[in-house]
Amino acid sequence: MHTTSWDSLPAEMKYSVVELLDLKNTASFAKSSRETYALSIPTMFRDIKLTGYEALQSFVTSVPPMHCCYVRTLHITIPESATGLLSCGQVTNTLTHLLGRCFQIEELSLHIAGSLKPCIIPSFRNLQSLWKLSISNCGREDITPLSERLVVSIAASLPCLSDLTIDGISRSAIHAPELLGSYPFIPVVAGDDDLPAHPLLGFDLSLPSLLRIPTLRVLRMRETHMGDQRWCSTPALCRLDVLEVGSSCYESPDSNRVFAERILQNIGNSVEELSLSSSLASALSPVGGALPSLRQLRITKLFPLEYLAETLSALSHSPIELLSIECHEDDIEDMCYALEDFLNLCAEHRREPIYCHLKHISLQPVAETSSVSSSAAKLNTAVADSLSGDAAMAIQRVQQYLQDIRFSRK
């Protein structure tokens, strides 16, 4: 039988073999010879995770610049404990050097405590392949805020950005002067007027200006104040398929509801997947009518449970097929009662799109590793056995209710 030695294989086949290995096996394979090390470099540097400023600085100073061109996914976390000893300029300069070398990255996650200097913005304009960006402030917003103006300018500087997540972003005094010194004393960033005009957006770098990024398809906004009036007037140049509307811990549920409704009425026409942390008013029928493409609805763990039935009623004109609900284990019983209220509405209004199209309901206790899944026919009680007696009984009760609805539809 004829056999072929490793050395006789063409380089393309060798690279194909390395690509099949996981990171651990790649590291072992790289130790075999100089050739295998060279072949393993693209795989070893494809996905990089750096936690802490020391790790970031060490990567910049120790890794040969030629290796950085293989980085495709880059996750950087600089917690508050580290940035408390560093200047904003130090972090900015080091990160700028790294982005200049990793010019072929496709996905970037920045979780930093505080802000960055505006001089980092030009670094993003050269990232021609970066389509997914996540920026979050992992520090205290009232001490180390991250300005909306900086985040919007960075996002708008990426030529191919289609997926954006922002978390814990602070409003700017330039765009939200009404929040200065007024109750409930929402943290506002001052002194961020030194950002240069953006080629596309000019000096209007408020959060609603994200809608003017034509390539954007996915937008997730979490733990961020969404009270800007311009959300309802800014023309949307993008077509959003996935949208997450979070809530602000500084505002009341009623205020967060108004903010969410304002956004949905403006940009909800194309949304197929929606995540909500705020309720919607059932009396506001334009919200449901503004979401004709909605197929998947996710209720986050921050959602006020008492408004679940009302919110689903507000979306009754949308052809939702999948309803996913996250809640704390202690809230499962209350969530099941809220689901029963909604199912009562199902029985009364069977001609509405949401009641005709809904196929699956899933409950996910955030404290558990598994989830409780259901369909219009049944509610899986696999997780119910591990829950408290009241929660398990509540799930079984909803399961029976779903079965009854299935038979009544026939």
N, C-alpha and C positions, 0 to 999 in steps of 0.2 A: 504494500500500500504506500502510495506516494504521500509524503508529509511536507509541509512548508514550515520553515523556521520563522521565528519572529523577525529576525534581522532581514529576511527576504521580502517581508510584507511592504507594500507601498505606504507612504506616510499617511494617505487618506484613511486607509484601513486601520492604522494604528490609532489615529485620532478618534475613529469611530469606536474602537474598543474602550478607550479611556472615558469617553462620554457615557458609557454604560455603567461606570463605577460610581458608587456613592463617595462622599467626601472622605470618609474614613479609609476606604479601600484605595482611593486615589493617593492618599498620603503614603500608604504603605507601598503602593506601586512605584511612586516617585523615588523611593529610596533604592531601587534596584540598580540604577545606573544613571549616568548623566543624560543619556537619551530619554529614558523614561521620565526623569525629572522635567526635562524640557517639554515633553509631550503632556505632562500633567499640569503645567502652569495655567493654561486657560481654564481648566476645571477648578483648580484650587482657588483661583481668584475670581471666579464667576459671581459668587454670592459672599459679600463681606459684611460682617456685623462688628461694629466698634462701639463699646460702651465705656464712657468716661473720656475726659479730655486727654488723659495720659495715653489711652489706646489710640486715639485719633492722632496725636502727635507722634507716637511711636511708628504708626503705619506710614506717615508721611516721610519720616526721617530714615526708616529702615528698609522699606520696600522699593526696589528699583522702579523708577518711573515707567520703564517699558512694560512692566507687569501690570500696571494700572489700566492699560488699555483693554485688558480682558474682563474688567469688572462690569457686570451687567446689572446687578442688584446691590444697592448700598444702603445699609441701615446704620444710622448714627444716633446714639443716645448720650446726651450730656446732662446728667441730673443736677439738681439745685446744689447739692453738697459740693460739687466740683466747681461750678461756675461762681460760687460765692467767693472763691479765692482767685478768680481770674477776671481779667478785663474783657469787655465785649470785643475789643479789638483783637485780643489774642485768639479767641475762638474763631473770629471772622477770618483772620489772616491764614490760620492753619487750614480751615475748611476751604478757603479760596484756592490754596495750593493743591489740595486734594482734588477738587472738582476740575481744576485745570488739567490734571493728569487722567482722571477717569472720564474722558470725553465721550465714551461710548456707552455710558450707563443708560439703562432703560427704565429702571425703577429706583426711586430715592425716597427714603424716610428720614426726616429730621425731627428728633424729639429733644428739644433743648429747653433749658430753664432760662427764659428771657429772650432777648433780641439779638440781632446781628447788625453790623454796620452796613449802611447803604452801598458801600464799595463792593459788596459781594454780588450785587445784582448782575453786572456784566458777565460774571462767570456762567450764569444760567443760559445766556443767549447762545453759547457755543455748544450746548448739550442738544444736538440735533436729533438724538434717538430717544431722549427721555420722554416717555408718555404717561408715566404714573408717578405722582408726587404726593407725599403726606408730610404736612408740617403741623407740629403740635407743641404747645408750651407745657412742659412737665413741671414748671415751677409755679409759684403763687402769683396769680394774675395781679394782685394788688401791690406786689413788691417787684416782680420781674415780668412786666407785661411784654407781649409780642404784638406789635402794631399791625393793624389791618393793612395799612399803606405799604409796609414792607412785603407782606405776604402776597398781596394782590400784584405788586410790581414784579415779584419773582415769578409768580404763576404766569403772568401775561408775557414774560420774557422767553418762555419755553416754546419753541416753534411747533412742537408736535404734542403738546399736553392734551390728553383726553380723559385722564382720571385724576381727580384732585380731592384730597381729604384735608380739612383744616380742623383743628381742635384747640380750644382754649385761646382763641385769638381775641385781642382787645380792640375796642373801638378807638378811633383817633379823635382828638378834640377838634381837629379840622372838619371832620365829617359829622360829628355828634356834639356840637356845642351845647345842645339842650340838656345833656347829661351832666355837665359840670356843676358840681355843688348841689344837685337836686336829689331828693329821695327817689330810689333806695340806694344812692351813692354807689353807682356802678363804676368800677375802675376804668379810667379813660387815659389814653396815652397822650402826653404833651411832648413837644420838642421833636416831633417826627416830620417837621416841615422842610427838612434838608434833603429829602429824596428828590432826585432829578425827575423831570417830566418823562413819562414813558412814551415811546414812539407811537403806540396804539391808543393809550388811554389818557395821555396828557397828565395833568395834575389830579384828575378825578380817580383816586385810588381807593375808593370806598369798596366795601364788600360786594354791593350789587354790580360793580363794574366787572366782576368775574363773568357775568353773563355775556360780556362783549368779546370773550375769547372764543373764536369760531370753532376751534377744534375740540372743545370740551364736550364730553359725553356723560361723564360720571362726576357728580358733585356731592360730597358728604361734608356737612357742617355740624360739628359737635361742640357742646359746652361753649357756645359763642353767642353773644348778644346779636339778635337778628332784627332789631327795632328800626332799622333805617327805612325811611319812607320811600327811598328810591328803588326798593325791591319791586314796587308795583308800577314804576314808570320807566325803568331802564329797559330799553329794547333788547330782547334776547337774540343775539347773533349765533348762539349755539343751539344744538338740539340735544337736550338732556334725556338719556334713556334711564339713568339711575339717579335718584335724588334722596338725600337724607337731610331732614330738617330737624335740628336739635333744639335744645332749649337753654335758657340762661338761668343759672341758679340764683341770680340777683333779681329776677322778675317773677311776678305772680303767674299761676297757671293761665289766668285770663289774658294777661299781656302776651305770654308766649303763644297762646292760641291765635290772637290777632296777628302776630308776626307770621305764624305759619300759614294762615289763610291768605295773607297778602302775597306771600311768595308763590303759593300754589295757584292762585288765580292768574298770576302773570306767566308762569313758566311750566305749568303742569300739563300742557297739552300733549307733549310727546313722552312723558314719563311712563315707563313700564314697570319699574320697581321703585317703591317708596318706603322709606323708613321714617317713623314719626316718634318724637319724644314729647310732642305737644298734642293736645286734643283739638278737635274741630267741632264747630257748632252745627248741629243737625239742621237748624233753620237756615243755614247758609248754603242753599242748594247750588249756587254757582261753583262751589269747590268741587263737588262731585261731577258736575257737568264739565269742569275744566280738566278732568283726568280721564279722557275717553280711551286711553291706551293702557291704563293701569291694570297689570296682571298679578303683581305680587306686592303684598303689603306686610311690612314688618313693624311690629309695635315693640319699642325698646324697653329696657328695664326702668327707664326714667319716666315713662308715660304714667299719668294719673289714672289709676284703674277705674275710678268711679265714672270716667267719661268714655269708657270703651264703647258701650252700646251707642251712645250719641255720635261718636266719631265714625263708627261704621255706618250709621244711618246717613251721615253727611256724605259718605262715599258710595251710597247705594246705587248711584247712576254709573259707577265704574265697574267694568267686567272683571272683578278680582277673582282669581282662581286659587291663589295660595295666600293664606293668612298665617303669619308666623308671629308668635307672642313670646317675649322674654319677660320673666318676672322672678323675683326672689322666692325662695322656697316657702317662706312664711306668708307670701301673698297668693299662693296657688288657689287656696279656697276662695278668696275674694275674686280672683280672676275667673274662676269657674262660674261664680254667680253672675259676673258681668257677661260671660259668654252665654249663659242661659237667657239673660235679658235680650241679647242680640238674636239668639235663636227664636225667641218669641216673636221678634220682628220678622224673622224669616218666614214664620208660619203665617203672618198677617199680610206680608207684601211679597208674594212669591214671583211676581212678574218683574220686579226690579232686577237690573243686570247682576248686581252682586249676589243676589239670592239664587239666580239661575246658573251662574258660572262657578261659584265657589265649590272647589273640589277637595281641598286639603286645609286642615287647621293643625298647626303644631304649637305645642307649649314647651318652652325650654326653661327649666329652672336654672338660674344663673349660678347657683351654688353647686350644681351637679355637672358631671362630665357628660352625661347622656341627656337625651331629650324625650319628651312625650309627644309622639306623632299621632295624627288623626286624619281621617278622611271624612267625606260626607257620610260614609257608611258606619265608621266606628272610630273610637279613640283608643289607641294602644295603651294599655295599662302596665307596660313593662317597668316603668319607673315608679308607678304608683306603689308597688310593694315595698320600695325603699323609703317612702315618705311617711309622714305622720298619719295617724288614723283619719283625722278630719280631711287632710289634703287628698288622701287616697280615695276616700268616699266621695269627695267632690268630683274627682276625675271620673270615677265610675258613674256618677250621676249624669255628667255631661255625655259620657259615652252612650248611655242608654237613650238620652235625649236625641243625640245624633242618629242613632239607629231608628228611632221613631220617625224622625223627619225623613229619612231615606225611604221608609215604607210609605209614608204619606204622600211622597212625590210620585209614586208609581201610579 
